[in-house]
């Protein structure tokens, strides 16, 4: 297919825009990455931009040795894996039911979900709730409150609805139960939507710190996001930072190292999920 | 037979219950909420000392912020001790959430009474004691002062022995810097150094005490006043405004935080910076700049040749027992044990010969790397009840981690000469008056705005606002307190 001149210009503009937006997101992260692996001298003299100058790993070593990084990393992994798996199971089941018009009271349920998207309880009522279930200082306080996201449920529901009825009907005629239809027909063709939700949910679990800030006082349960919050916060507090000075390291490098070491593990899941985005959703499922 | 079996079963059950209860009585575990730390508690030497010496096993938990504290209090969770900043102490008092502990200290706290000498007024409200006052770790030091790149000053004739001592000399210094280094900011300033808008070195020349940690309250002829009522405030402001108009100050003053001001200085964009001795990477500057040297500027003399400054002093934090505590007496006993002379040293400093030793002058000297590695967060376990009589001495050992920081600290302290005074409200109860912080902020904002090119009308407006909206109550509160406790 040949593009007209106007279309070519249009495509070129799109490319430029896409690259510019990508860079806007990428460059600050690259800058932090470069700072975290540069010498204090290079950082102080503003010579570090997007590549480490006078490479050294002091910042990373500091976080690794002097903070509770490993323990927090373990906590974040557990919370994220458990949270994402349970959340995914619930979201799939809910979305599958809501995607079926024959579900009785479907509209009512959908309104219930929409209601909870619009109205949320404040911090304190939720805290009281969590406390009444004896979940303060429990891993579950970080997992349970976010298991169901109405938004992702609707995203997945739309995904399920976009699967042609004929596919599901064919399975039903062959005698498949709802469960069988879901696992053998619907899920395999909805991989892309599910992968999207896995990533969103996992990243949200990984990054969430406010819950831990409220519900966790037991140090061994601290997730990585809270450690990041503390490293940055303590560096800003004049009165209490007895513990951070004198390591021959600049604060900027410590902060940058902590940020990078927090996002790297979660970044690692993207390559695994990438292939689901690239593949077409419906490739070869309905023919003729 | 059946009856016998039932009887036996009931007996067993009763015995079992009795035993279980007896066990519960024996094992008391205390729950302490302390300031958060990025390192694992159990790895620190201080933690093991506490567990061994407190007399009770203590579970240390972290407090992340005010929201969390208030949630914990409102859900009545049974903590036995809580570390409190000044603001949180105030909040706890407003919510009646702290236990009155005077009697408990009388009964179980001989070490506590012995170790704290002057700070009790800070926690005494209506004659009752509501917390243990923990001394500021660096009492009688200067918190904020101007630090200069001496290497650059040397090149324009302002050598270390000729640094400015009067306002005229200071103005001349700034002009010389501006002329010699037109691309650099002569003096980097931040909007979050307290008291806001008051530069200790300059304020000194106007007889205004600044540079401490206690806000802008001044003692004039035996009466406490807020800065807005200081007779020399306007001359000070006008002088600073003159510098601003000449382009001798930092145009980002009103917008920039201390970290940014320091980065300007460290990165070679500023010749001087107004900041504390703490936390900046002077050693990096020694790597960066050939001939690098720094100096702390003197406090400028007033017309009588005297210098003035507010020292860093008073209470640094508070140790309170929440009203929900299930073991208040045991908590006080544990704190009392941890404040015992030798135990306190073991936590604060470590083991002689392992973490520290005496130097040739008989002062404490840190043994590295053991001190940094094993004692790095030891202070958090006792942060709400430092011994007033000795902890500051232990604290100074921490300065030895960085030789430049140490020099900066002592140079700043030396610049006080005989002009350093504690704030008149240094040990006043921080419960204060209801809208006090809002009032203070209004005044501070107006002062900062004026020295950054704003209008004097705003300062006058703030003056009116202060007096009409409760400022006088604040002043009355402090003066009444002062008359009762300090005279």
Interface residues (C-beta under 8 A of the other chain):
Chain A: X40 X41 X44 X45 X46 X66 X67 X68 X71 X123 X124 X127 X128 X131 X136 X137 X212 X213 X214 X216 X217 X218 X219 X222 X226 X227 X230 X231 X234 X235 X236 X238 X239 X240 X241 X242 X243 X244 X245 X246 X247 X248 X249 X250 X251 X252
Chain B: X33 X35 X36 X37 X38 X39 X40 X41 X60 X61 X62 X63 X64 X65 X67 X68 X71 X72 X74 X75 X77 X85 X137 X213 X257 X258 X259 X263 X266 X267 X268 X276 X278 X279 X281 X283 X284 X285 X287 X288 X316 X372 X376 X377 X379 X380 X383 X395 X398 X401 X402 X405
